[in-house]
Amino acid sequence: MRHRIAKAFAESIETKQRAAAQMTEVIEKAAKMLIETLSQGGTVAFCGNGGSASDAQHLAGELVGRFSHERRAFRGIALTTDTSILTAVGNDYGFDSVFERQVDGLLGKGDLLVCLSTSGNSENVVRAARRAGELGARRIALTGASGGRLAEHVELCLMVPSTSTPRIQEVHGVIGHIVCDLVEDALIS
């Protein structure tokens, strides 16, 4: 059992070290996209499934609440939280439409959609990214190593150098905190 624990920590550390070496520039670009969106009065929306849904909610909470400084609320929303919308759209249009339909009603030019998918192939997330682009919203994806189909539908894809879902999600959390720190620093300075 202790071997498995040590192995998990080692894999997590190794993945984070690879990400730090390979992803600094793309993380900076993502932060700049959020800063531009928020400074111009736009909304940043997040979507994802399962653990990525939790990450979406966490990041929206960091924007609306605060990360580490007292400040005004930033315009952030998780498209994963309204059970009435999710169940109505899922029932009437199908689960593949649950984020796309919200994007259609809530986002437009000047807004930003942040898509989280470890595989990059979640159909409902891909469809949301595609629709956001049609509406003129900017798009970022956080994925695993391949980027999946999602990479084709975003302006910026942050591909964690791993194929392990737990390791990818752990790095997504670190990236999210880094971006929130950079956004807060830029917008309250």
Order of alpha helices (4+ residues) and beta strands (2+ residues): alpha-beta-alpha-beta-alpha-alpha-beta-alpha-beta-beta-alpha
